[in-house]
Amino acid sequence: MEKTGKLGVFRRWLGIYSKEEREVLDYARKLKKTTMQIIRGQLTLLSRPEWMRHEDWVEVRKLQNKLERRCRK
């Protein structure tokens, strides 16, 4: 998120976000939750979910492949 003045810092501290800020935060939460489920072995993604950006999908697949190789050893 872009830098804000004192008013923006106070607004975020209160939890008041713009629509764009909420979308970014929701996406980050969803991506973190999915990644943590993969790390714990609770989830395996075989195809990219439609909500996930391609560049994030590439990184998640790298992580998943690394974990799968580690488990095979």
KABELMO-V328225 format. One record per backbone hydrogen bond with DSSP energy under -1.0 kcal/mol. NH is the residue of the N-H (numbers start at 0). CO is the residue of the C=O. Records with the same first field share a line. If there is no record, write none. Layout:
NH = CO  CO
This chain:
8 = 4
9 = 5
10 = 6
11 = 7
12 = 8
13 = 9
15 = 10
21 = 17
22 = 18
23 = 19
24 = 20
25 = 21
26 = 22
27 = 23
28 = 24
29 = 25
30 = 26
31 = 27
32 = 28
33 = 29
34 = 30
35 = 31
36 = 32
37 = 33
38 = 34
39 = 35
41 = 36
42 = 36
51 = 48
56 = 52
57 = 53
58 = 54
59 = 55
60 = 56
61 = 57
62 = 58
63 = 59
64 = 60
65 = 61
66 = 62
67 = 63
68 = 64
69 = 65
70 = 66
71 = 67
72 = 68
